[in-house]
Amino acid sequence: MTVALDLGCGAEPRNPFDAGTVYGVDLVARPERSVSRADLVVEPIPFLDESVDFITAYDFIEHIPRTLYLDGERRHPFVELMNEIWRVLKPGGKFLSHTPAYPHAPAFRDPTHVNIISDETFPLYFDDEHCMARMYGFNGGFRIESQEWRAPWLVTIMVKP
């Protein structure tokens, strides 16, 4: 049976891959809907290594800061989240990001959008070819399966080899 995890899911986890079991993670736990509580800016994804087949993030990663100073230490929460996604996905697992992106106004309009994504972010920083995020501590290397505009949203699907 396949397992899906929706990050920042709100009240109801999404399941675009039609997984048999669906979980969510959000700032508020909803046990009756299989939603666990975690602040993914500063906490790990509360799932075991290589335990899910699909991870989705709808209108979520733009809220994860790129840099954070915490207790005198500089951290890179977005890179840390991508490491967590890598850790939790099974080999062959897929990550779907659906986020408002540059140059569209919704990427900037919401004052809680602190991580502006472009169509170059995933292919240059988190792919298995360029992987420029290694300089910030990224441990993986996704294969970009697809990337398309559904303006203003950029929809990217990446696979863990």
N, C-alpha and C positions, 0 to 999 in steps of 0.2 A: 504494500500500500504506500502511495506517495504522500509526502508531507510538505505542506506549504506554510510559510511564515510571512505575515504582512507587518512591516515595520511602520510605526506611527499610524496605526489602523483606525484610531478613533473607536466608535462604538461597535463596528462590525468589520472583521477581517475580510479582505477581498481574496478571490480565488480564480484568477484568470487562466491558470494552467489546469483547472479541474482536478486538483489533488484530492485524494481520498480523505485526508485529515488536514484541517486548517487551524492555525494558531495565529495570534496577533500579539504585538507588543506595543504598549502605549504608556503615557504618563499616568493613566488611571487603569487599574485592574478591573476586568469584567470577567470573573471566573465562569459565569454562566454562558459566556460566549467564547471561552478559551483564550482570553486576552490577559497576558501577564503584564505587570507593571515594571517599567525600567526607564530611567532617564538616559537615553543612548548618547547624550553628549558626554556624560562622565561615567556611565556604567556599561558593562559588557552586555551583549545579547544573552538573556538567561536560557540558553539552550546548549546542549552538549556539542562537542566537535563533530563535524561531518554527520549531523543528525537530520538535516532537512534537504529536500529535493529542489525546492523553489523558495526564493525570497523576493518579496515585492516591496516597493517603497513608492507610494503614490503621494505626491505633494508633500514630501517629507524631508528629503536630503537638503533642500534649500534652507532648512531651519537648523542644520548642524554646522556650527562654526568651523572655519578652516584653522584658526589659531585661537588658543585660549591660554591665559595665564592664570594658573591655579596654585596657590601656596608657593609662589616664587618659581614655579616650574612652567616652562612653555610646553604646551601639548598641541597636537594636531587632531582634534576630535573627528574631522571628516575622514582622515586617513585611518585613524583608529577604528572608526565604524566600518570602513571598507575591509580592514583586517578582520574584524568580527564577522562580517558577511562571508569572507573567504573561509574563516575557521569553521563556521556553522554549516556551510554548504557541503553536501556530499560531492565527490568527484563526479563530473558530468552534470552537476546541479546548475540551475540558472538563476540569475539575479535580474529583475526587471526594475528599472528606474523610470518613473513617469514624473517629470518635474518641469515647472515653468523655467524657461532658459533664455539667455541672452540671444538676440537683441530685443526680445519682446518685453513690453512694459510690465506685465504681471510678474516677471522675474524680480523687478525692483520695487514695485508698488507697495507690497506688504512690508511694514517695518521689521517684521520678524524674519524676513528672508535675509540671511547673513552669509549665504554660500551660493554665489551666482555661478550656475553651471552653463557651459557652452557646448557646442557640438564637438569640441576638441578635448573636453575634460576627460572623458572615459577613454577614448582611443589613444591619447597621448600619455596619460598618467597611470592608468590602471590596466592597460592591455598587456598581452604577453610579448609584444614586440618592442614598444618604446619604454613603457613602465617607468616614466619619470618620477612617479611617487615613491620609488625606492629611496630616493634621497631624503624623504620625510618619514621613512620607516615602514612603507608598505611591504608586506611579505608575499603577496600573491602575484598573479599575472593572468587576467581573464582573457578569453578569446571573445572578441566582439562578434556576436551573432547577427545583430541588426541594430540599426539606429535610424529613426525617422522622426520627422516633425509632424506633430498634430497641433499646430500652432495654437497657443503659445507654448505648448508642452513638447519637450524632447523626450522621446520614448526610446530607451536603450535596453537591449537584452544582452547580457554577458554570460558566458559559460565558464565554469571552473573545470579546466582540463583534468 
